[in-house]
Amino acid sequence: MTLRITQWLMIVSIVLAAALGCHGVGKTTHEKCITQDEALALAVQLANERCMKRFAVAPFDRSTYSIVFREGRWYWGELNVRGVDGYSAIVSFDETGSARKVEVFLSTDELTPEE
């Protein structure tokens, strides 16, 4: 039985997709990869949880930072001394939302005018 070219291409595409993983990074996984929207929500949640634990505030929302995917990880936030009321965060995790790294910061520096 001969396969048509389109059938063959479909089979090759399925095999490649399975081998490359969620974002084409050469990693196979049985875990579900999260979408950009899910990654953004998770980053905000993780940052607020850590900030609540350390400083008793949850200052971040979805508009605080944008999220980017690079080299197999989602990244959100930056160290920013002028962050939300002085709070800033750096959050990253893999394509499934695992291997999490969360840092939160509070800048207490003030500029005072010279008298």
Secondary structure, DSSP 8 states (H G I E B T S, - for coil): ----HHHHHHHHHHHHHHHHTTTTSS---SS----HHHHHHHHHHHHHHHHHHHHS-----TTSS-EEEETTEEEEEE--TTSBTTEEEEEEEETTS-S-EEEEEE---------
